[in-house]
Amino acid sequence: MKSLGNINAELSPGGAWAETMKGILLAADEAIGLRSQRIHHSSQPTYHHREVSTAIAKLKNGRSSGPDGINSELFKYGPPALTDKLAELLNGMFMKKEFLGLDSGLLIPIQKPNKQAGPVENLRPIILLNTLRKLLGLVTLNRIREQVDNYLSPSHSGFRTGRSTADAVWAHKWYCAITQRYKSATTVLGIDLSRAFDTVRRGLLLKILEQFLDPDSII
C-alpha cells in the first residue's frame, strides 16, 4: 500500500489518523519489496482464461470501487472477450514489471460501533482496492489454496473454504460434552488480539509462505 493520498481528511483532523495509519501500513513495505524481487518473471503467459473467469465470478457485487473507479460488476457482466483481455493484461504486467495501480488504494476511516467518536484507536481502516488488484488476489488465492490448507492446522477454521466460526463453536461444545461425560477437567483459552488485522507483520508472513510455496507456481 503505497498510495495514501486519497484519505477522508474530514475524519482525521490535523492528519493524526493519516499519520498513524501510514506508520502501520507502510512499516513492512521495504521487506516486501526486497522479497518481491525474488519472484520469477516468466516470458511466457501464465494467466489463462479459465482461472481468470473463475476469479471474476467470485468478485462481490455492490462493493465500492478503488482509485480506478471500476466496479466488480463491469468485469462480471462484461463480454467473454473481456476475460481474455484481462488475462493478457495480467501477463503483460509481470513480463514488463508494470503493475498498473496494484499498490494503490483509498484509505477510509470507519467509526467502530459503540465506541467514542474522536480517538484514532476507535477508527477502523478500510482500504478500497482497484478491482484488478482484487482479481489478481483471487487468482493467486485459488493457486495457493491447497498448499496453504495442507500447511495450516486442522483446528484452524478462520478464512478457509467450507469452514466458519460454527466449527470453532462445535469444537468448544464437544470439549464441554467430553468433560461432562467423563467428569474430567479441561482448559479453554480465548485470545482476542487487539488490532489484529492492522498489525500483521507482512514481511514475516511472506517469509512463512516461502517455506512451502514455490514462487514459480504462483506467477
Contacts in CASP RR format, 6 or more apart in sequence:
PFRMAT RR
TARGET T0000
AUTHOR 0000-0000-0000
METHOD contacts of the structure
MODEL  1
MKSLGNINAELSPGGAWAETMKGILLAADEAIGLRSQRIHHSSQPTYHHR
EVSTAIAKLKNGRSSGPDGINSELFKYGPPALTDKLAELLNGMFMKKEFL
GLDSGLLIPIQKPNKQAGPVENLRPIILLNTLRKLLGLVTLNRIREQVDN
YLSPSHSGFRTGRSTADAVWAHKWYCAITQRYKSATTVLGIDLSRAFDTV
RRGLLLKILEQFLDPDSII
1 25 0 8 1.000
1 26 0 8 1.000
1 29 0 8 1.000
1 103 0 8 1.000
1 105 0 8 1.000
1 107 0 8 1.000
1 127 0 8 1.000
2 26 0 8 1.000
2 29 0 8 1.000
2 103 0 8 1.000
2 104 0 8 1.000
3 67 0 8 1.000
3 101 0 8 1.000
3 103 0 8 1.000
3 104 0 8 1.000
3 105 0 8 1.000
4 18 0 8 1.000
4 21 0 8 1.000
4 22 0 8 1.000
4 25 0 8 1.000
4 26 0 8 1.000
4 107 0 8 1.000
5 107 0 8 1.000
6 67 0 8 1.000
6 105 0 8 1.000
6 106 0 8 1.000
6 107 0 8 1.000
7 17 0 8 1.000
7 18 0 8 1.000
7 106 0 8 1.000
7 107 0 8 1.000
7 108 0 8 1.000
7 109 0 8 1.000
8 108 0 8 1.000
8 109 0 8 1.000
9 15 0 8 1.000
9 18 0 8 1.000
11 17 0 8 1.000
11 109 0 8 1.000
11 111 0 8 1.000
11 123 0 8 1.000
12 18 0 8 1.000
12 109 0 8 1.000
12 120 0 8 1.000
12 123 0 8 1.000
16 120 0 8 1.000
17 109 0 8 1.000
17 120 0 8 1.000
17 123 0 8 1.000
18 107 0 8 1.000
20 120 0 8 1.000
21 107 0 8 1.000
21 109 0 8 1.000
21 125 0 8 1.000
24 125 0 8 1.000
24 198 0 8 1.000
24 199 0 8 1.000
25 107 0 8 1.000
25 125 0 8 1.000
28 201 0 8 1.000
28 202 0 8 1.000
28 203 0 8 1.000
31 202 0 8 1.000
31 203 0 8 1.000
31 206 0 8 1.000
32 202 0 8 1.000
32 203 0 8 1.000
32 206 0 8 1.000
35 203 0 8 1.000
35 206 0 8 1.000
35 207 0 8 1.000
35 210 0 8 1.000
38 215 0 8 1.000
39 215 0 8 1.000
39 218 0 8 1.000
39 219 0 8 1.000
40 215 0 8 1.000
40 216 0 8 1.000
40 219 0 8 1.000
41 94 0 8 1.000
41 95 0 8 1.000
41 97 0 8 1.000
41 219 0 8 1.000
42 94 0 8 1.000
42 95 0 8 1.000
42 216 0 8 1.000
42 219 0 8 1.000
43 95 0 8 1.000
45 87 0 8 1.000
45 88 0 8 1.000
45 91 0 8 1.000
46 91 0 8 1.000
46 94 0 8 1.000
46 219 0 8 1.000
47 87 0 8 1.000
47 90 0 8 1.000
47 91 0 8 1.000
47 139 0 8 1.000
48 87 0 8 1.000
49 83 0 8 1.000
49 84 0 8 1.000
49 87 0 8 1.000
51 139 0 8 1.000
51 142 0 8 1.000
51 143 0 8 1.000
52 83 0 8 1.000
52 86 0 8 1.000
52 87 0 8 1.000
52 90 0 8 1.000
52 135 0 8 1.000
52 139 0 8 1.000
53 83 0 8 1.000
54 142 0 8 1.000
55 135 0 8 1.000
55 137 0 8 1.000
55 138 0 8 1.000
55 139 0 8 1.000
55 142 0 8 1.000
56 75 0 8 1.000
56 76 0 8 1.000
56 83 0 8 1.000
56 86 0 8 1.000
56 135 0 8 1.000
57 76 0 8 1.000
58 138 0 8 1.000
59 72 0 8 1.000
59 75 0 8 1.000
59 76 0 8 1.000
59 131 0 8 1.000
59 134 0 8 1.000
59 135 0 8 1.000
59 138 0 8 1.000
60 72 0 8 1.000
61 72 0 8 1.000
61 73 0 8 1.000
61 76 0 8 1.000
62 71 0 8 1.000
62 72 0 8 1.000
62 73 0 8 1.000
63 71 0 8 1.000
63 72 0 8 1.000
64 106 0 8 1.000
64 128 0 8 1.000
65 71 0 8 1.000
65 128 0 8 1.000
65 130 0 8 1.000
65 131 0 8 1.000
66 104 0 8 1.000
66 105 0 8 1.000
66 106 0 8 1.000
66 128 0 8 1.000
66 129 0 8 1.000
66 130 0 8 1.000
66 131 0 8 1.000
67 101 0 8 1.000
67 104 0 8 1.000
67 105 0 8 1.000
67 106 0 8 1.000
67 128 0 8 1.000
67 130 0 8 1.000
68 101 0 8 1.000
68 130 0 8 1.000
68 131 0 8 1.000
68 132 0 8 1.000
69 130 0 8 1.000
69 131 0 8 1.000
70 130 0 8 1.000
70 131 0 8 1.000
70 132 0 8 1.000
71 131 0 8 1.000
72 131 0 8 1.000
72 134 0 8 1.000
74 131 0 8 1.000
75 82 0 8 1.000
75 86 0 8 1.000
75 131 0 8 1.000
75 135 0 8 1.000
86 132 0 8 1.000
86 135 0 8 1.000
89 100 0 8 1.000
89 132 0 8 1.000
90 132 0 8 1.000
90 135 0 8 1.000
90 136 0 8 1.000
90 139 0 8 1.000
92 98 0 8 1.000
93 99 0 8 1.000
93 100 0 8 1.000
93 102 0 8 1.000
94 219 0 8 1.000
100 132 0 8 1.000
101 130 0 8 1.000
101 132 0 8 1.000
101 133 0 8 1.000
102 130 0 8 1.000
102 132 0 8 1.000
102 133 0 8 1.000
102 136 0 8 1.000
104 130 0 8 1.000
105 127 0 8 1.000
105 128 0 8 1.000
105 129 0 8 1.000
105 130 0 8 1.000
105 133 0 8 1.000
106 127 0 8 1.000
106 128 0 8 1.000
107 125 0 8 1.000
107 126 0 8 1.000
107 127 0 8 1.000
108 125 0 8 1.000
108 126 0 8 1.000
108 127 0 8 1.000
108 128 0 8 1.000
109 123 0 8 1.000
109 124 0 8 1.000
109 125 0 8 1.000
109 126 0 8 1.000
110 123 0 8 1.000
110 124 0 8 1.000
110 125 0 8 1.000
110 126 0 8 1.000
111 117 0 8 1.000
111 122 0 8 1.000
111 123 0 8 1.000
111 124 0 8 1.000
112 122 0 8 1.000
112 123 0 8 1.000
112 124 0 8 1.000
115 122 0 8 1.000
116 122 0 8 1.000
121 195 0 8 1.000
125 198 0 8 1.000
140 218 0 8 1.000
143 217 0 8 1.000
143 218 0 8 1.000
144 209 0 8 1.000
144 213 0 8 1.000
144 217 0 8 1.000
144 218 0 8 1.000
145 161 0 8 1.000
147 212 0 8 1.000
147 213 0 8 1.000
148 209 0 8 1.000
148 213 0 8 1.000
149 160 0 8 1.000
149 161 0 8 1.000
150 212 0 8 1.000
151 212 0 8 1.000
152 160 0 8 1.000
155 171 0 8 1.000
156 163 0 8 1.000
157 163 0 8 1.000
157 164 0 8 1.000
157 165 0 8 1.000
157 167 0 8 1.000
157 168 0 8 1.000
158 164 0 8 1.000
158 165 0 8 1.000
172 188 0 8 1.000
175 186 0 8 1.000
175 188 0 8 1.000
178 184 0 8 1.000
178 186 0 8 1.000
179 185 0 8 1.000
179 186 0 8 1.000
193 199 0 8 1.000
END
